[in-house]
Amino acid sequence: MKNVLFFGLLIVLGLSSCKSESDSDIRAQAKESLENKTVVEPGAQGMMTAETAGSQTAGPMTTIEFESKRFDFGTITSGDKATTIFKFTNTGNEPLLISDVKASCGCTASKYPREPVAPGESAEIEAVFDSSGKSGAQTKNVTVMTNTDPSSHVLILEGNVEKK
């Protein structure tokens, strides 16, 4: 019985020492990425990989202000489309970059500026709700990813869809 406990203890100690080494490698990679201002993401086998290019790199931050983040399209008939424009201004001192705009479902499409918005300048995001196949109360979100803090901003389209 003592032998079983002894070998069990050895196995546990052996496994925990391997885990510590792996954790310290991950911590070192994360620390390096912060010092180099890169994004650290999970990679193969739980290790961390640093991305130094693309839309996720760290850079200058700015601020954004929307005229409104909510649009009530009222009551429409199924099959109709409700379109709105969300106007915003770059209220910071650095160029505003919109890296992505994602809708909560495939029924909402959006157009947004792909070029940087200069400090003090305004621009627009167009959102279209296609009510085909929908009925009843509807609330759809459009998430805008920017180089601001917080980096995501949620725009809301809501209203009621009546059957034909």
C-alpha positions as CSV (number, residue, x, y, z in Angstrom):
1,M,0.0,0.0,0.0
2,K,2.9,2.4,0.9
3,N,4.5,1.6,-2.5
4,V,1.3,2.5,-4.3
5,L,1.1,5.9,-2.5
6,F,4.8,6.5,-3.1
7,F,4.6,5.9,-6.8
8,G,1.3,7.9,-7.0
9,L,3.1,10.9,-5.4
10,L,6.0,10.6,-7.8
11,I,3.7,10.6,-10.8
12,V,1.8,13.7,-9.5
13,L,5.1,15.5,-8.9
14,G,6.4,14.6,-12.3
15,L,3.3,15.8,-14.1
16,S,3.2,19.0,-12.2
17,S,6.8,19.9,-12.9
18,C,6.1,19.5,-16.7
19,K,3.1,21.7,-16.4
20,S,5.1,24.5,-14.6
21,E,7.7,24.5,-17.4
22,S,4.9,24.9,-20.1
23,D,3.2,27.6,-18.1
24,S,6.4,29.6,-17.7
25,D,6.9,29.4,-21.5
26,I,3.5,30.8,-22.0
27,R,4.0,33.5,-19.5
28,A,7.4,34.5,-21.1
29,Q,5.7,34.7,-24.6
30,A,2.9,36.8,-23.2
31,K,5.4,39.2,-21.5
32,E,7.4,39.5,-24.7
33,S,4.3,40.3,-26.7
34,L,3.4,43.1,-24.3
35,E,6.9,44.5,-24.5
36,N,6.8,44.4,-28.3
37,K,3.1,45.5,-28.5
38,T,1.9,42.4,-30.3
39,V,-1.2,40.4,-29.9
40,V,-0.9,37.0,-28.2
41,E,-3.4,34.4,-29.3
42,P,-3.7,30.7,-28.5
43,G,-1.8,28.6,-30.9
44,A,-1.2,24.9,-31.5
45,Q,-1.2,22.7,-28.5
46,G,-2.2,25.6,-26.1
47,M,1.1,27.5,-26.8
48,M,0.9,31.2,-27.5
49,T,1.7,32.8,-30.9
50,A,2.4,36.5,-31.4
51,E,0.8,38.3,-34.4
52,T,2.8,41.4,-35.5
53,A,0.8,42.3,-38.6
54,G,-2.8,42.7,-39.5
55,S,-5.8,44.4,-38.0
56,Q,-5.1,43.2,-34.5
57,T,-1.8,44.9,-33.9
58,A,-1.6,47.4,-31.1
59,G,-1.4,51.0,-32.1
60,P,-2.5,54.5,-31.3
61,M,-5.9,54.7,-29.6
62,T,-8.6,57.3,-30.3
63,T,-12.2,57.9,-29.3
64,I,-15.5,57.7,-31.1
65,E,-18.9,59.3,-30.5
66,F,-22.1,58.1,-32.2
67,E,-25.0,60.5,-32.7
68,S,-27.2,57.5,-31.8
69,K,-26.5,53.8,-31.3
70,R,-30.2,52.7,-31.6
71,F,-32.6,52.8,-34.5
72,D,-36.3,51.9,-34.1
73,F,-37.7,51.0,-37.5
74,G,-41.3,50.9,-36.2
75,T,-43.6,48.3,-37.8
76,I,-42.9,46.9,-41.2
77,T,-44.3,44.1,-43.3
78,S,-42.4,40.8,-43.7
79,G,-40.2,41.2,-46.8
80,D,-39.6,44.9,-46.4
81,K,-36.1,46.3,-45.7
82,A,-35.4,48.9,-43.0
83,T,-32.3,51.0,-43.7
84,T,-30.6,53.4,-41.4
85,I,-27.4,55.4,-41.2
86,F,-25.4,55.5,-37.9
87,K,-23.3,58.7,-37.9
88,F,-20.2,59.0,-35.8
89,T,-17.3,61.4,-35.2
90,N,-13.7,60.6,-34.4
91,T,-13.4,62.7,-31.2
92,G,-9.8,61.7,-30.5
93,N,-6.4,62.8,-31.7
94,E,-5.4,59.8,-33.8
95,P,-6.9,58.4,-37.0
96,L,-10.0,56.1,-36.3
97,L,-9.7,52.7,-37.8
98,I,-12.7,50.4,-38.2
99,S,-11.3,46.9,-38.4
100,D,-14.6,45.1,-38.7
101,V,-18.4,45.4,-38.6
102,K,-20.3,42.2,-37.7
103,A,-24.1,41.7,-37.7
104,S,-25.8,39.5,-35.2
105,C,-27.4,37.5,-38.1
106,G,-27.2,37.3,-41.8
107,C,-30.2,39.5,-42.3
108,T,-28.3,42.7,-41.4
109,A,-25.8,44.1,-43.9
110,S,-23.6,47.1,-43.3
111,K,-21.4,49.5,-45.2
112,Y,-18.7,51.3,-43.4
113,P,-15.5,53.4,-44.2
114,R,-12.5,51.2,-44.9
115,E,-10.1,54.2,-44.8
116,P,-9.0,55.9,-41.6
117,V,-11.3,58.6,-40.3
118,A,-9.2,61.7,-39.4
119,P,-9.5,63.3,-36.0
120,G,-12.5,65.6,-35.9
121,E,-14.0,64.1,-39.0
122,S,-17.3,62.3,-39.3
123,A,-18.4,59.3,-41.2
124,E,-21.3,56.8,-41.5
125,I,-22.2,53.2,-41.1
126,E,-25.2,52.0,-43.1
127,A,-27.2,49.1,-41.7
128,V,-30.0,47.2,-43.6
129,F,-32.4,44.9,-41.9
130,D,-34.1,42.5,-44.3
131,S,-37.3,41.3,-42.7
132,S,-37.9,38.4,-45.2
133,G,-39.0,35.3,-43.2
134,K,-39.3,37.3,-40.0
135,S,-42.3,38.2,-37.8
136,G,-42.9,39.7,-34.4
137,A,-40.6,41.9,-32.4
138,Q,-37.0,42.0,-33.8
139,T,-33.8,43.3,-32.2
140,K,-30.6,43.0,-34.3
141,N,-27.1,44.1,-33.2
142,V,-24.3,45.4,-35.3
143,T,-20.9,45.3,-33.6
144,V,-18.3,47.8,-34.7
145,M,-14.6,47.0,-33.9
146,T,-12.3,50.1,-33.7
147,N,-9.0,51.3,-32.3
148,T,-10.8,52.8,-29.2
149,D,-11.2,51.7,-25.6
150,P,-13.5,49.8,-25.4
151,S,-12.7,48.4,-28.9
152,S,-16.3,47.2,-29.6
153,H,-19.4,49.3,-30.0
154,V,-22.9,47.8,-30.4
155,L,-25.4,49.4,-32.6
156,I,-29.1,48.3,-32.3
157,L,-31.9,48.0,-34.9
158,E,-35.3,47.2,-33.5
159,G,-38.9,47.1,-34.4
160,N,-41.8,44.9,-35.2
161,V,-42.4,42.8,-38.3
162,E,-46.0,41.9,-39.4
163,K,-46.7,38.9,-41.6
164,K,-48.0,39.7,-45.1
